[in-house]
């Protein structure tokens, strides 16, 4: 069986270093807010060429804390609106609604599946305070038009960078393009911890201070609580693990690009729609370097294709089967219709792709897809 993602093999590459980190933390007797976190935050900020990186408990908290900090700083208030792609994972919306802000869903671009920047302006109202761009599947969602819109309406741009660490736009890494960015280090991400973990990056000094304070119970000084905060801290072991794996992220992303290049050039089945046209450098529009967190195809009869691939020992997944506006959790949005979003969620299939996907596995996947007939 070709697994969709073999985390055991991925982490086995660095087992000795990871075990040494765990031993160091155990021997130190210091498990939170220590040197491992400090080192990782410095390395992560340097990797993105930003002033601040703040470790938090998970990717959802990263986005929650950004918005909560903006509210505390007076940039936003309850009831304000945040534009977000309709086809994102539900965590993007949860961060918004958890802060009693209002998610305004906008359809994606049909080729990239990222937020359609051409559709944003007509959704902006006097209550709009931010645009949350989601770099879906590892591709940056960005343009000069987006920047100009934000300036015109005095909006913050928040990057949901859970899937695109290391992606580049005009020489600038995702996570350093907007006003702030939230990262997830869920184990299956390109940079995955061995548990839950997340981070925020920003160049905004006041925002960084507020996020640090809020993530530590709203406290800068022990037992002195200035704000109604959260307990959202990146622990020492996970911070140490991430420092190890950060050293290899660019090389791992390049492995993903090599597999993606083959998929794009060699899959020739008219029943399978590939993500979008891409050049030989695996860049979209000559300035958007994809990191292929997921390689997502579309097909009209998804279940038949999945069954066929499973019968041929190829594991696939669906990202994601149900859009947020059709979830029971957002029943207030169930009446809204997003035709493209609905079609995407009904037709997408994610193929195996990772830093350890072998040439032989890619060859088999391509062969099976080209042989598929419905």
GIQUI-V824234 format. One record per residue. RES is the residue in three letters. SS is DSSP state (alpha for helix, beta for strand, coil for the rest). NEAR is the number of other ideal C-beta (glycine too) atoms within 8 Angstrom. D_CENTER is the distance of its C-alpha to the mean C-alpha in Angstrom with 1 decimal. Layout:
res->RES ss->SS near->NEAR d_center->D_CENTER
res->RES ss->SS near->NEAR d_center->D_CENTER
This chain:
res->UNK ss->coil near->5 d_center->27.1
res->UNK ss->beta near->10 d_center->24.1
res->UNK ss->coil near->7 d_center->21.4
res->UNK ss->coil near->8 d_center->18.0
res->UNK ss->coil near->8 d_center->16.6
res->UNK ss->coil near->8 d_center->19.2
res->UNK ss->alpha near->9 d_center->17.8
res->UNK ss->alpha near->6 d_center->21.4
res->UNK ss->alpha near->8 d_center->22.1
res->UNK ss->alpha near->12 d_center->19.0
res->UNK ss->alpha near->10 d_center->19.9
res->UNK ss->alpha near->7 d_center->23.6
res->UNK ss->coil near->8 d_center->23.3
res->UNK ss->coil near->10 d_center->23.0
res->UNK ss->alpha near->8 d_center->25.0
res->UNK ss->alpha near->6 d_center->27.7
res->UNK ss->alpha near->8 d_center->25.6
res->UNK ss->alpha near->12 d_center->23.6
res->UNK ss->alpha near->8 d_center->26.9
res->UNK ss->alpha near->8 d_center->28.4
res->UNK ss->alpha near->14 d_center->25.7
res->UNK ss->alpha near->11 d_center->26.3
res->UNK ss->alpha near->8 d_center->30.0
res->UNK ss->alpha near->10 d_center->29.8
res->UNK ss->alpha near->13 d_center->28.1
res->UNK ss->alpha near->7 d_center->30.5
res->UNK ss->alpha near->6 d_center->33.4
res->UNK ss->alpha near->9 d_center->32.4
res->UNK ss->coil near->5 d_center->32.6
res->UNK ss->coil near->8 d_center->29.8
res->UNK ss->coil near->8 d_center->26.7
res->UNK ss->beta near->8 d_center->24.9
res->UNK ss->coil near->6 d_center->24.6
res->UNK ss->coil near->10 d_center->26.3
res->UNK ss->alpha near->8 d_center->26.3
res->UNK ss->alpha near->14 d_center->23.4
res->UNK ss->alpha near->15 d_center->21.1
res->UNK ss->alpha near->8 d_center->22.9
res->UNK ss->alpha near->11 d_center->22.6
res->UNK ss->alpha near->16 d_center->18.9
res->UNK ss->alpha near->13 d_center->18.3
res->UNK ss->alpha near->9 d_center->20.7
res->UNK ss->alpha near->10 d_center->19.2
res->UNK ss->alpha near->14 d_center->15.6
res->UNK ss->alpha near->12 d_center->17.1
res->UNK ss->alpha near->7 d_center->19.3
res->UNK ss->alpha near->9 d_center->16.6
res->UNK ss->alpha near->11 d_center->15.0
res->UNK ss->coil near->7 d_center->18.5
res->UNK ss->coil near->11 d_center->18.1
res->UNK ss->coil near->7 d_center->20.6
res->UNK ss->beta near->12 d_center->18.7
res->UNK ss->beta near->13 d_center->16.0
res->UNK ss->beta near->13 d_center->16.4
res->UNK ss->beta near->13 d_center->15.5
res->UNK ss->beta near->16 d_center->14.9
res->UNK ss->coil near->11 d_center->15.1
res->UNK ss->coil near->12 d_center->11.6
res->UNK ss->alpha near->13 d_center->8.2
res->UNK ss->alpha near->11 d_center->10.2
res->UNK ss->alpha near->13 d_center->13.0
res->UNK ss->alpha near->15 d_center->11.2
res->UNK ss->alpha near->16 d_center->10.9
res->UNK ss->alpha near->14 d_center->14.3
res->UNK ss->alpha near->16 d_center->15.9
res->UNK ss->alpha near->16 d_center->15.1
res->UNK ss->alpha near->16 d_center->16.7
res->UNK ss->alpha near->11 d_center->19.4
res->UNK ss->alpha near->12 d_center->20.3
res->UNK ss->alpha near->13 d_center->20.7
res->UNK ss->alpha near->13 d_center->23.0
res->UNK ss->alpha near->9 d_center->25.0
res->UNK ss->coil near->9 d_center->25.4
res->UNK ss->coil near->6 d_center->26.8
res->UNK ss->coil near->7 d_center->24.3
res->UNK ss->coil near->11 d_center->23.5
res->UNK ss->coil near->6 d_center->25.5
res->UNK ss->coil near->7 d_center->25.2
res->UNK ss->coil near->7 d_center->25.4
res->UNK ss->coil near->12 d_center->23.6
res->UNK ss->beta near->11 d_center->21.2
res->UNK ss->beta near->16 d_center->17.6
res->UNK ss->beta near->13 d_center->16.6
res->UNK ss->beta near->16 d_center->13.5
res->UNK ss->beta near->16 d_center->12.9
res->UNK ss->coil near->13 d_center->15.0
res->UNK ss->coil near->14 d_center->13.0
res->UNK ss->coil near->13 d_center->9.7
res->UNK ss->coil near->9 d_center->9.2
res->UNK ss->alpha near->11 d_center->11.8
res->UNK ss->alpha near->13 d_center->10.1
res->UNK ss->alpha near->16 d_center->9.6
res->UNK ss->alpha near->12 d_center->13.4
res->UNK ss->alpha near->11 d_center->14.4
res->UNK ss->alpha near->14 d_center->13.5
res->UNK ss->alpha near->15 d_center->15.7
res->UNK ss->alpha near->11 d_center->18.5
res->UNK ss->alpha near->7 d_center->18.8
res->UNK ss->coil near->12 d_center->19.9
res->UNK ss->coil near->6 d_center->22.4
res->UNK ss->coil near->15 d_center->20.8
res->UNK ss->beta near->10 d_center->20.8
res->UNK ss->beta near->13 d_center->17.8
res->UNK ss->beta near->10 d_center->19.1
res->UNK ss->beta near->13 d_center->17.6
res->UNK ss->beta near->13 d_center->17.8
res->UNK ss->coil near->12 d_center->17.9
res->UNK ss->beta near->16 d_center->15.7
res->UNK ss->coil near->10 d_center->17.3
res->UNK ss->coil near->5 d_center->19.0
res->UNK ss->coil near->7 d_center->18.3
res->UNK ss->coil near->11 d_center->14.8
res->UNK ss->coil near->13 d_center->13.5
res->UNK ss->coil near->14 d_center->11.8
res->UNK ss->beta near->14 d_center->13.5
res->UNK ss->coil near->10 d_center->17.2
res->UNK ss->alpha near->11 d_center->18.2
res->UNK ss->alpha near->6 d_center->21.8
res->UNK ss->alpha near->9 d_center->21.7
res->UNK ss->coil near->14 d_center->20.4
res->UNK ss->alpha near->6 d_center->23.8
res->UNK ss->alpha near->5 d_center->25.7
res->UNK ss->alpha near->10 d_center->23.5
res->UNK ss->coil near->10 d_center->24.1
res->UNK ss->coil near->6 d_center->26.7
res->UNK ss->coil near->3 d_center->28.4
res->UNK ss->coil near->8 d_center->26.0
res->UNK ss->beta near->14 d_center->22.8
res->UNK ss->beta near->12 d_center->21.4
res->UNK ss->beta near->14 d_center->17.8
res->UNK ss->beta near->15 d_center->15.4
res->UNK ss->beta near->14 d_center->11.8
res->UNK ss->beta near->15 d_center->10.1
res->UNK ss->beta near->15 d_center->6.8
res->UNK ss->coil near->15 d_center->6.1
res->UNK ss->alpha near->14 d_center->6.4
res->UNK ss->alpha near->12 d_center->7.3
res->UNK ss->alpha near->14 d_center->7.1
res->UNK ss->coil near->14 d_center->9.5
res->UNK ss->coil near->14 d_center->9.9
res->UNK ss->coil near->13 d_center->11.3
res->UNK ss->coil near->9 d_center->14.2
res->UNK ss->coil near->6 d_center->18.0
res->UNK ss->alpha near->5 d_center->21.1
res->UNK ss->alpha near->8 d_center->21.9
res->UNK ss->alpha near->14 d_center->18.8
res->UNK ss->alpha near->9 d_center->20.1
res->UNK ss->alpha near->8 d_center->23.6
res->UNK ss->alpha near->14 d_center->22.7
res->UNK ss->alpha near->12 d_center->21.2
res->UNK ss->alpha near->7 d_center->24.4
res->UNK ss->alpha near->6 d_center->26.7
res->UNK ss->alpha near->8 d_center->25.6
res->UNK ss->coil near->5 d_center->24.7
res->UNK ss->coil near->11 d_center->21.1
res->UNK ss->beta near->12 d_center->18.3
res->UNK ss->beta near->13 d_center->15.1
res->UNK ss->beta near->17 d_center->12.0
res->UNK ss->beta near->14 d_center->8.7
res->UNK ss->beta near->14 d_center->5.6
res->UNK ss->coil near->13 d_center->3.9
res->UNK ss->coil near->13 d_center->1.9
res->UNK ss->coil near->14 d_center->2.8
res->UNK ss->coil near->14 d_center->5.5
res->UNK ss->coil near->13 d_center->7.6
res->UNK ss->coil near->12 d_center->11.1
res->UNK ss->coil near->15 d_center->10.8
res->UNK ss->beta near->11 d_center->13.9
res->UNK ss->beta near->12 d_center->15.5
res->UNK ss->coil near->5 d_center->19.3
res->UNK ss->coil near->4 d_center->19.1
res->UNK ss->beta near->8 d_center->16.6
res->UNK ss->beta near->11 d_center->13.3
res->UNK ss->coil near->16 d_center->10.0
res->UNK ss->coil near->13 d_center->10.0
res->UNK ss->coil near->11 d_center->13.7
res->UNK ss->coil near->12 d_center->14.2
res->UNK ss->coil near->9 d_center->14.3
res->UNK ss->coil near->8 d_center->16.2
res->UNK ss->beta near->13 d_center->13.5
res->UNK ss->beta near->15 d_center->9.8
res->UNK ss->beta near->17 d_center->8.0
res->UNK ss->beta near->15 d_center->6.3
res->UNK ss->beta near->14 d_center->6.4
res->UNK ss->coil near->15 d_center->9.0
res->UNK ss->coil near->12 d_center->9.8
res->UNK ss->coil near->9 d_center->12.3
res->UNK ss->coil near->6 d_center->10.9
res->UNK ss->coil near->12 d_center->7.9
res->UNK ss->coil near->14 d_center->9.3
res->UNK ss->coil near->11 d_center->10.4
res->UNK ss->coil near->12 d_center->11.4
res->UNK ss->coil near->11 d_center->13.9
res->UNK ss->coil near->9 d_center->16.9
res->UNK ss->coil near->6 d_center->16.0
res->UNK ss->coil near->9 d_center->13.8
res->UNK ss->coil near->17 d_center->12.6
res->UNK ss->beta near->17 d_center->10.5
res->UNK ss->beta near->15 d_center->11.4
res->UNK ss->beta near->17 d_center->12.0
res->UNK ss->beta near->16 d_center->13.3
res->UNK ss->beta near->14 d_center->16.0
res->UNK ss->coil near->7 d_center->19.4
res->UNK ss->coil near->9 d_center->20.9
res->UNK ss->alpha near->8 d_center->23.4
res->UNK ss->alpha near->7 d_center->24.2
res->UNK ss->alpha near->14 d_center->20.7
res->UNK ss->alpha near->13 d_center->19.9
res->UNK ss->alpha near->8 d_center->23.2
res->UNK ss->alpha near->12 d_center->22.6
res->UNK ss->alpha near->15 d_center->19.2
res->UNK ss->alpha near->10 d_center->21.0
res->UNK ss->alpha near->13 d_center->23.9
res->UNK ss->alpha near->15 d_center->22.1
res->UNK ss->alpha near->15 d_center->20.2
res->UNK ss->beta near->12 d_center->23.6
res->UNK ss->coil near->7 d_center->25.5
res->UNK ss->coil near->11 d_center->26.0
res->UNK ss->beta near->12 d_center->28.2
res->UNK ss->beta near->7 d_center->28.9
res->UNK ss->beta near->5 d_center->32.1
res->UNK ss->coil near->4 d_center->32.6
res->UNK ss->coil near->5 d_center->34.1
res->UNK ss->beta near->7 d_center->33.9
res->UNK ss->beta near->9 d_center->31.3
res->UNK ss->coil near->7 d_center->30.9
res->UNK ss->coil near->9 d_center->28.1
res->UNK ss->coil near->4 d_center->27.0
res->UNK ss->coil near->12 d_center->24.0
res->UNK ss->coil near->11 d_center->21.8
res->UNK ss->beta near->8 d_center->21.9
res->UNK ss->coil near->11 d_center->18.4
res->UNK ss->coil near->12 d_center->19.0
res->UNK ss->coil near->12 d_center->17.5
res->UNK ss->beta near->10 d_center->20.5
res->UNK ss->alpha near->15 d_center->22.4
res->UNK ss->alpha near->12 d_center->22.0
res->UNK ss->alpha near->14 d_center->18.2
res->UNK ss->alpha near->16 d_center->18.3
res->UNK ss->alpha near->15 d_center->20.9
res->UNK ss->alpha near->13 d_center->19.0
res->UNK ss->alpha near->14 d_center->16.0
res->UNK ss->alpha near->13 d_center->18.6
res->UNK ss->alpha near->11 d_center->20.1
res->UNK ss->alpha near->11 d_center->17.0
res->UNK ss->alpha near->12 d_center->15.8
res->UNK ss->coil near->6 d_center->19.1
res->UNK ss->coil near->10 d_center->18.2
res->UNK ss->alpha near->13 d_center->14.6
res->UNK ss->alpha near->7 d_center->16.1
res->UNK ss->alpha near->8 d_center->18.6
res->UNK ss->alpha near->10 d_center->16.2
res->UNK ss->alpha near->13 d_center->14.1
res->UNK ss->alpha near->8 d_center->17.5
res->UNK ss->alpha near->12 d_center->18.5
res->UNK ss->alpha near->17 d_center->15.7
res->UNK ss->alpha near->12 d_center->17.0
res->UNK ss->alpha near->8 d_center->20.5
res->UNK ss->alpha near->13 d_center->19.9
res->UNK ss->alpha near->14 d_center->18.1
res->UNK ss->alpha near->11 d_center->21.2
res->UNK ss->alpha near->10 d_center->23.5
res->UNK ss->alpha near->15 d_center->21.9
res->UNK ss->alpha near->10 d_center->22.0
res->UNK ss->alpha near->5 d_center->25.6
res->UNK ss->alpha near->8 d_center->27.2
res->UNK ss->coil near->11 d_center->26.1
res->UNK ss->coil near->4 d_center->28.9
res->UNK ss->coil near->8 d_center->29.1
res->UNK ss->coil near->3 d_center->29.6
res->UNK ss->coil near->9 d_center->28.3
res->UNK ss->coil near->12 d_center->24.8
res->UNK ss->beta near->6 d_center->22.8
res->UNK ss->coil near->8 d_center->20.6
res->UNK ss->coil near->11 d_center->17.3
res->UNK ss->coil near->7 d_center->19.2
res->UNK ss->coil near->4 d_center->21.7
res->UNK ss->coil near->11 d_center->20.7
res->UNK ss->coil near->7 d_center->23.1
res->UNK ss->coil near->4 d_center->24.2
res->UNK ss->coil near->5 d_center->22.0
res->UNK ss->coil near->11 d_center->18.9
res->UNK ss->beta near->11 d_center->18.2
res->UNK ss->beta near->10 d_center->17.9
res->UNK ss->coil near->5 d_center->20.5
res->UNK ss->coil near->6 d_center->21.6
res->UNK ss->coil near->8 d_center->19.1
res->UNK ss->beta near->13 d_center->15.6
res->UNK ss->beta near->11 d_center->14.8
res->UNK ss->coil near->14 d_center->12.4
res->UNK ss->coil near->13 d_center->10.9
res->UNK ss->coil near->14 d_center->11.0
res->UNK ss->coil near->10 d_center->8.5
res->UNK ss->coil near->10 d_center->10.5
res->UNK ss->beta near->12 d_center->13.9
res->UNK ss->beta near->12 d_center->14.6
res->UNK ss->beta near->13 d_center->18.3
res->UNK ss->beta near->9 d_center->20.3
res->UNK ss->coil near->11 d_center->23.7
res->UNK ss->coil near->6 d_center->26.2
res->UNK ss->coil near->7 d_center->27.2
res->UNK ss->alpha near->12 d_center->24.1
res->UNK ss->alpha near->6 d_center->25.9
res->UNK ss->alpha near->8 d_center->28.6
res->UNK ss->alpha near->15 d_center->26.3
res->UNK ss->alpha near->11 d_center->24.5
res->UNK ss->alpha near->8 d_center->28.0
res->UNK ss->alpha near->10 d_center->29.3
res->UNK ss->alpha near->14 d_center->26.6
res->UNK ss->alpha near->10 d_center->26.9
res->UNK ss->alpha near->6 d_center->30.7
res->UNK ss->coil near->8 d_center->30.1
res->UNK ss->coil near->7 d_center->28.1
res->UNK ss->beta near->13 d_center->24.6
res->UNK ss->coil near->11 d_center->21.9
res->UNK ss->coil near->13 d_center->19.3
res->UNK ss->beta near->7 d_center->16.8
res->UNK ss->coil near->10 d_center->15.8
res->UNK ss->coil near->9 d_center->12.3
res->UNK ss->coil near->9 d_center->13.5
res->UNK ss->coil near->4 d_center->17.3
res->UNK ss->coil near->6 d_center->17.6
res->UNK ss->coil near->12 d_center->16.2
res->UNK ss->alpha near->14 d_center->16.0
res->UNK ss->alpha near->12 d_center->19.3
res->UNK ss->alpha near->7 d_center->21.0
res->UNK ss->coil near->9 d_center->20.1
res->UNK ss->alpha near->4 d_center->23.1
res->UNK ss->alpha near->6 d_center->21.2
res->UNK ss->alpha near->12 d_center->21.1
res->UNK ss->alpha near->6 d_center->24.7
res->UNK ss->alpha near->4 d_center->25.4
res->UNK ss->alpha near->10 d_center->23.1
res->UNK ss->coil near->8 d_center->24.5
res->UNK ss->coil near->4 d_center->27.1
res->UNK ss->coil near->7 d_center->24.8
res->UNK ss->coil near->5 d_center->24.6
res->UNK ss->coil near->12 d_center->21.8
res->UNK ss->alpha near->7 d_center->23.4
res->UNK ss->alpha near->10 d_center->20.8
res->UNK ss->alpha near->14 d_center->18.0
res->UNK ss->alpha near->11 d_center->20.5
res->UNK ss->alpha near->8 d_center->21.4
res->UNK ss->alpha near->12 d_center->17.9
res->UNK ss->alpha near->12 d_center->17.4
res->UNK ss->alpha near->7 d_center->20.9
res->UNK ss->alpha near->11 d_center->20.8
res->UNK ss->beta near->12 d_center->17.6
res->UNK ss->beta near->14 d_center->17.7
res->UNK ss->beta near->12 d_center->15.4
res->UNK ss->beta near->11 d_center->17.5
res->UNK ss->coil near->13 d_center->17.5
res->UNK ss->coil near->11 d_center->15.8
res->UNK ss->coil near->10 d_center->15.3
res->UNK ss->coil near->11 d_center->17.0
res->UNK ss->coil near->9 d_center->20.1
res->UNK ss->coil near->11 d_center->20.5
res->UNK ss->coil near->6 d_center->24.1
res->UNK ss->alpha near->5 d_center->26.1
res->UNK ss->alpha near->6 d_center->28.2
res->UNK ss->alpha near->10 d_center->25.4
res->UNK ss->alpha near->12 d_center->24.0
res->UNK ss->alpha near->8 d_center->27.7
res->UNK ss->alpha near->11 d_center->28.2
res->UNK ss->alpha near->14 d_center->25.2
res->UNK ss->alpha near->12 d_center->26.3
res->UNK ss->alpha near->8 d_center->29.9
res->UNK ss->alpha near->12 d_center->29.2
res->UNK ss->alpha near->11 d_center->27.2
res->UNK ss->alpha near->10 d_center->30.0
res->UNK ss->alpha near->6 d_center->32.5
res->UNK ss->coil near->12 d_center->31.0
res->UNK ss->coil near->4 d_center->33.2
res->UNK ss->coil near->7 d_center->32.9
